[in-house]
Amino acid sequence: MLSPYAKAALFVLRLVACGFIMLGAGLYYMDVFLYFSPPPHPPVSRPVVLALKAVPVLAGAALFGKSKGIAIHLTKDLD
């Protein structure tokens, strides 16, 4: 059972993680749109740029997965 402080920290951490994931999705949106559009369009970004755009998605996924442990660790002295 989580304390109210841990629940609040868990909510904030998951909210930040979802924000990172949405930021990454927004960065990829135009590249995916260009990939599926008809031929006269500018080329899709270089692989290095695409890999850098994946960093917020990966950070958000990692934060979302570890959020319960981080929330418990952050609030262990508040009980």
Number of C-alpha atoms within 10 A of each C-alpha: 5 12 13 12 16 22 16 14 19 23 15 14 20 21 15 15 23 18 15 21 21 15 17 20 16 12 17 14 12 12 15 12 11 16 15 8 10 8 9 7 9 8 10 14 13 8 9 9 10 14 10 12 17 17 14 20 21 15 15 23 17 12 20 20 13 14 19 19 12 17 21 18 11 14 18 12 7 10 8
